[in-house]
Amino acid sequence: MDSINDLSANYLQKAFTSSATENVVTSPLSLASLLYLLWVGARGSTQSSIGSTLKINPNLSEERNRIEFTPIFEKLNSDPLLKSASKIFLNKEFNVTEPFDHLVEILNFNNVQEVTNSVNSWIESFTNGKIKKLIDESLIKPDTVMVLLNALYFKGLWKNPFTYTKEDDFVNIDGSQRRIMFMNVIFRYRHTYLRELQAQVLELPYQNSDIVMLICLPNDPKGIFNLLKNLPSVQRTILTTKLDEKYLSATLPRFKIETALNLNGILKELGMGQAFADNADFSNLLKPGNGPAKVSAIVQKTFVEVDEKGTESAGGSGALIIPRMSLEDFNSYRQSFF
C-alpha cells in the first residue's frame, strides 16, 4: 500500500496546486489501477517512467512487482462497500496481447460518437450515475487505438450517524464566510492532535467495512497550504500515528464535490512523460504488427458526497492510446485565406 499512498499524496498535491481556489477531490486508487494496466502493457524506458510514477520498486523483476501489487487490488476489491473494474474499448483494427483479452470490447472507431457514448455509458452505469461524460468526444479519432478505463464506486454508512444538523458560517481560505449546513454527533472516536503538523486528525469508521475516513484539520485556516505543500510526509505522519479513542463532539460540513481533471501535465511532472512521447513503447499491450503507440490523454472525474448517513463516492479514469504517428486535424470552421 505504500506505493499507492505515495502516489495519492503526490497526485493530490499537484491537483490542488492546479486548482488552488477550488475544492478538489481525486481518486488515487482509480488512477493507480489505470496506471498499473499501462505499466503491464509497456516496455523499456516507457515502463520505467510509469513505474516511477506508481512508485514500483525498480530493483525487483516485473514478475515480482506484479506479485507485490496484485494482493493490494484484491484486498481493496474484497471490501463489501467498494467495487472497482477495468475495461478496454478497442478499435477493431487493432489487437491486444493475451493478458488484456478479458477486458476488451471491440468497437468501430470510425463512428466516434458511438464510441464516446459506449465509453461514457459504461462508466456512468458502473458508478451508479455519479460519473457522467468522462471522455469528451473531441479526444477520440477514427485512428485511436483504444480507450483504457477504470471505474470505482463506494457507498458506506457511518458506524455512528450524525444526529444533529444546523446552518452556520464556514470560513473560506481567503477569510470570507458563507452559510452552509453542518452535521454534529457526540460519540467515541479515534482522534489525536499532531503538534508537528499543528493539526487534529479524526477517524470516522463505516459500518461493515475496514475502510475509514481520515480528516486532518489544521489550527490555522490557511494551514491547509502548508499541509499540502508537504503532503507526502504529512500523509505518512498521519497514517503511522496512533490515534486515541475518546468521546468527542464532531462537527463536519455536509458537502458534495465533483472534480474533472486532464492529468497529462500532472503525470508528466510526476515522471511519466515517456508514455506520451513519440518513442513510447507499449509492445506488451499490442500484438506485433499493430504498429507503435503512445498515450495521448489521461483524464479523471471524481465525485464525493458526505451527509448525515454516510459517504457516496465514485471515480472514473481513462487513458487514450493512439498511433505514434496519429492523424492531425485541419478543420476550417472559421475564416481563412487562400
C-alpha positions in Angstrom: 0.0 0.0 0.0 2.9 2.4 0.5 3.3 2.9 -3.3 -0.4 3.8 -3.7 -0.2 6.1 -0.6 2.8 7.9 -2.1 1.1 8.3 -5.5 -2.0 9.5 -3.6 -0.1 12.3 -1.8 1.9 13.4 -4.9 -1.2 13.3 -7.1 -3.4 15.3 -4.7 -0.6 17.8 -4.1 -0.3 18.5 -7.9 -4.1 18.5 -8.4 -4.7 21.0 -5.6 -1.9 23.3 -7.0 -3.6 23.3 -10.4 -7.0 24.2 -8.8 -5.9 26.2 -5.8 -9.0 28.3 -5.5 -11.5 25.4 -5.7 -12.4 22.3 -3.7 -10.7 19.3 -5.2 -11.5 15.6 -4.9 -9.4 12.9 -6.6 -9.3 9.1 -6.8 -5.7 7.9 -6.5 -6.9 4.3 -6.3 -8.7 4.5 -9.7 -5.7 6.3 -11.2 -3.3 3.7 -9.7 -5.4 0.8 -11.2 -5.3 2.5 -14.6 -1.5 3.2 -14.5 -0.9 -0.4 -13.4 -2.5 -1.6 -16.7 -0.4 0.8 -18.7 2.7 -0.4 -16.8 2.0 -4.0 -17.6 1.5 -3.1 -21.2 4.7 -1.0 -21.5 8.3 -1.9 -22.1 11.7 -0.4 -21.5 12.0 3.2 -20.5 8.3 3.7 -21.0 7.6 1.0 -18.4 10.2 2.5 -16.1 8.7 6.0 -16.3 5.2 4.7 -15.4 6.8 2.6 -12.7 8.5 5.6 -11.2 5.1 7.4 -11.0 3.5 4.4 -9.4 6.5 4.0 -7.1 7.1 0.5 -8.3 10.4 -0.9 -7.0 12.9 -0.7 -9.9 15.1 -3.3 -8.1 12.5 -6.0 -8.4 11.7 -8.0 -11.6 8.5 -7.3 -13.5 7.0 -10.6 -12.3 7.9 -9.9 -8.7 6.4 -6.4 -8.8 3.2 -7.9 -10.2 3.1 -10.3 -7.3 3.6 -7.4 -4.9 0.8 -5.3 -6.5 -1.9 -7.8 -7.2 -2.8 -8.5 -3.5 -3.3 -4.8 -2.9 -6.1 -4.5 -5.6 -7.5 -7.9 -4.5 -7.8 -6.7 -0.8 -9.4 -3.4 -1.8 -11.9 -5.1 -4.1 -12.8 -7.6 -1.3 -14.3 -4.8 0.8 -18.2 -5.1 0.6 -18.6 -1.3 0.2 -16.1 -0.8 -2.5 -16.1 -2.0 -6.1 -13.7 -1.4 -8.9 -13.4 -2.6 -12.5 -11.3 -2.0 -15.6 -12.3 -2.1 -19.3 -10.7 -1.7 -22.7 -12.7 -0.3 -25.7 -10.6 -1.4 -28.6 -10.5 -0.2 -32.2 -11.5 -3.2 -34.4 -8.3 -2.5 -36.5 -6.0 -3.5 -33.6 -5.3 -6.5 -31.4 -4.1 -6.7 -27.8 -1.9 -9.3 -26.2 -3.3 -12.2 -24.2 -3.2 -10.7 -20.7 -5.6 -7.9 -21.7 -8.1 -10.1 -23.7 -10.6 -10.4 -20.9 -11.0 -6.6 -20.6 -11.7 -6.0 -24.3 -14.9 -4.8 -26.1 -14.3 -4.2 -29.8 -15.8 -1.1 -31.5 -15.8 0.6 -34.8 -13.9 3.8 -34.1 -15.0 5.4 -37.4 -18.2 6.2 -35.5 -16.6 8.5 -33.0 -19.9 9.4 -31.3 -20.9 5.8 -30.8 -17.5 5.0 -29.2 -17.8 8.1 -27.0 -21.3 7.0 -25.9 -20.2 3.4 -25.2 -17.3 4.5 -23.1 -19.3 7.1 -21.1 -22.3 4.7 -20.6 -20.1 2.0 -19.1 -18.5 4.4 -16.6 -21.9 6.0 -15.7 -23.5 2.6 -15.2 -20.7 1.3 -13.0 -20.6 4.4 -10.8 -24.4 4.4 -10.2 -24.8 7.5 -12.4 -22.3 9.6 -10.5 -19.6 9.9 -13.2 -21.1 11.3 -16.4 -19.3 12.1 -19.7 -15.8 11.1 -18.6 -14.4 11.2 -22.1 -15.1 14.2 -24.4 -15.8 13.3 -28.0 -13.0 15.6 -29.2 -10.4 13.2 -27.6 -11.4 10.3 -29.8 -10.4 9.9 -33.5 -11.0 7.2 -36.1 -7.4 6.0 -35.7 -7.5 6.0 -31.8 -6.2 2.5 -30.8 -8.1 2.1 -27.6 -9.6 3.7 -24.5 -8.5 2.1 -21.2 -10.8 2.7 -18.3 -11.0 2.2 -14.6 -14.1 2.9 -12.5 -14.5 2.9 -8.8 -17.6 3.2 -6.6 -18.0 3.4 -2.8 -21.1 3.8 -0.7 -20.9 3.4 3.1 -23.0 4.2 6.1 -21.4 5.8 9.2 -20.9 3.5 12.1 -22.1 6.4 14.2 -24.6 8.5 12.1 -24.7 12.3 12.7 -27.7 13.2 14.8 -28.0 17.0 14.6 -27.8 19.4 11.6 -27.8 23.2 11.6 -26.8 26.1 9.3 -23.7 28.0 10.3 -20.7 30.0 8.9 -18.0 28.2 7.0 -14.6 30.1 6.8 -13.1 30.0 3.3 -9.3 30.1 2.7 -9.4 33.8 1.9 -11.1 34.5 5.2 -14.6 35.2 3.7 -17.6 33.3 5.1 -20.6 31.5 3.7 -23.6 29.8 5.2 -23.7 26.0 4.9 -25.2 23.1 6.7 -23.1 21.4 9.4 -23.6 18.0 11.0 -22.9 17.1 14.6 -22.6 13.9 16.6 -21.2 13.0 20.0 -19.6 9.6 20.1 -16.5 7.7 20.9 -13.9 8.2 18.0 -10.3 7.7 17.4 -8.6 11.1 17.4 -5.3 12.8 18.1 -3.5 16.2 17.9 -0.3 16.3 15.9 1.9 19.0 17.3 4.4 18.8 14.4 1.6 19.4 11.9 -0.4 21.9 14.1 -3.5 19.9 13.2 -6.1 17.5 14.6 -6.8 14.1 13.0 -10.2 12.4 13.3 -11.1 8.9 12.1 -14.7 8.2 11.0 -15.5 4.4 10.6 -18.1 2.9 8.3 -20.4 0.0 9.1 -19.3 -3.5 7.9 -16.0 -2.2 6.4 -12.3 -1.8 7.2 -12.4 1.5 5.3 -12.4 4.7 7.3 -12.4 8.4 6.6 -9.4 10.3 8.0 -9.9 14.1 8.3 -7.0 16.4 9.0 -8.0 19.8 10.4 -5.2 22.5 10.7 -5.4 25.0 13.5 -4.9 27.9 11.1 -7.5 28.4 8.4 -4.6 28.9 5.9 -2.7 26.0 7.4 -4.1 23.8 4.6 -1.5 25.3 2.3 1.4 24.2 4.5 0.0 20.7 4.8 -0.5 20.3 1.1 3.0 21.7 0.4 4.4 18.8 2.4 1.7 16.3 1.7 3.8 13.2 1.1 5.5 13.5 4.6 2.2 14.8 6.2 0.3 11.7 4.9 3.0 9.3 6.2 2.8 11.0 9.6 -1.0 10.7 9.8 -1.0 7.1 8.7 1.6 6.0 11.1 0.4 7.9 14.2 -1.5 6.1 16.9 -4.9 7.6 17.4 -6.5 7.6 20.9 -10.1 6.6 21.4 -12.2 9.2 23.2 -15.6 10.7 23.4 -15.9 14.0 21.5 -18.3 16.2 19.7 -17.6 16.1 16.0 -18.9 18.8 13.6 -18.4 18.5 9.9 -19.9 20.3 6.9 -22.4 18.5 4.7 -20.9 18.6 1.2 -20.8 17.4 -2.3 -17.7 17.9 -4.6 -17.2 17.0 -8.2 -13.8 17.4 -10.0 -12.8 16.8 -13.6 -9.1 16.8 -14.5 -6.9 16.3 -17.5 -3.9 14.6 -16.0 -1.3 14.9 -18.8 0.6 17.8 -17.2 0.4 16.3 -13.7 1.6 12.9 -14.7 4.5 14.4 -16.8 5.6 16.3 -13.7 5.4 13.0 -11.7 7.9 11.4 -14.2 5.6 9.7 -16.7 6.4 11.8 -19.7 7.9 8.9 -21.7 4.4 7.3 -22.0 3.3 10.4 -24.0 6.4 10.6 -26.2 6.8 9.7 -29.9 9.2 6.9 -29.0 6.9 5.4 -26.3 6.8 1.6 -26.2 3.6 -0.3 -25.5 4.5 -3.5 -27.2 3.4 -5.6 -24.2 -0.1 -4.2 -24.8 -0.4 -4.5 -28.6 0.4 -7.6 -30.6 3.2 -7.4 -33.2 2.1 -5.8 -36.4 -0.2 -3.3 -34.8 2.4 -0.5 -35.0 3.9 1.6 -32.2 1.6 3.6 -29.9 1.6 6.2 -27.2 -0.7 7.8 -24.7 -2.5 10.9 -25.9 -4.5 11.8 -22.8 -5.3 10.6 -19.3 -8.4 12.1 -17.7 -10.3 11.6 -14.4 -13.6 12.6 -12.9 -14.3 12.2 -9.2 -17.4 12.6 -7.1 -17.9 12.6 -3.3 -21.0 13.4 -1.2 -20.9 13.3 2.6 -24.1 13.6 4.7 -25.6 12.6 8.0 -25.9 8.9 6.9 -22.6 8.3 5.3 -20.5 8.8 2.1 -21.0 8.1 -1.5 -18.1 8.5 -3.9 -17.0 7.5 -7.4 -14.1 7.8 -9.6 -13.5 7.3 -13.3 -10.1 7.3 -15.0 -9.4 7.0 -18.7 -6.3 6.7 -20.9 -6.5 7.2 -24.7 -3.9 5.3 -26.8 -3.1 6.5 -30.3 -0.6 5.5 -33.0 2.7 7.3 -32.5 2.0 8.9 -35.9 -1.6 9.8 -35.4 -3.9 11.8 -37.7 -3.7 15.6 -37.3 -6.8 17.8 -37.6 -7.3 20.6 -40.2 -10.8 21.9 -39.6 -11.7 25.1 -41.5 -14.7 26.1 -39.4 -13.6 29.8 -39.4 -12.2 32.4 -41.8 -9.1 31.5 -43.7 -7.3 32.8 -46.7 -6.1 31.1 -49.9 
